[in-house]
Amino acid sequence: TLRQNMRCDEDPARALQAMNHQMFNAADGTQFATLALLIWQADGRLTYVNAGHLPPMVRDGSGSVQWLKPEPNVALGLMPDPEFRVQATRLEVGETLMLFTDGLSEARADEGFFGKDRAASALGRAKTATGVVQALEAFMGSPCDADDVATLTLGRR
């Protein structure tokens, strides 16, 4: 598991390489998973590795939303020995980071997909994952029953 791999080696890239090795050998490249691994320190330092997952968004105190630019890492389980690159940034006081699954951006209504732009706009207005899901429900016209919708927000105060 990822937790066990992180206990054995605190380097997030090597932990993902070990997990990838386990997945690839078990499924022979026929199954994969996307993953975002973040290590957040109390002083706002954020170390992260993105393995094919949608990039996190960061909302500043004014409501402006920026995407963290991930290194082009592949999803887990697709290749026998990919290289995962670790990145770092800092969350400042008043900033909020949001991760979400593709079920949020790919949720559909009559006018199309909810999309990453609507998700970013909703985070800019709402500040919280709950507000983003409420915006998704308003877009869909009903309580959210879309497949695979998960969100996580982390805010620094």
C-alpha positions, 0 to 999 in steps of 0.5 A: 500500500502507499502508506506502507511504501511511505513508511519504508521510504519517505521519498514520495517519488520512490514510494510511488515507484514501489506502488507502481511496481506492485500494480504493474506486476499484479495487472501486467499493465492492463489496469491503472490508477491516477493518484496525487500524493501531497505532503503538507507541512504546518508552515505551508510547504507542500510537496507533491507528486502527481501520477496522472491525476487532475492537477490541484487548484489553489484559491488565493484570498481574493478568490483568484484560482490557479492550477498547480502545473504538474510534471507529466507523470504517468498513471500508476500501473501503465509502465514497468518503471516510470520516473515520478518527479516531485514538485514543491510549492507553498500555501500562503495564509488565506489560500485553499488547495482543492483536489478533485476526481474526474467525476466532478469535471466530467459530470454532465447536464444538458449544456455539457460537462461541468468541466475544470473551468466551472470547477475553478470558478466555483472554488473561486466563489465558494472557498470550500469543497461543499460550495463546489459540490453545491455549484455542481448540483445547481449545474445538474439541476438535482442532488449530485448522483454523478459517478466518482465525485470526490473533492478535498480542500485544504486551507491555510489560516 
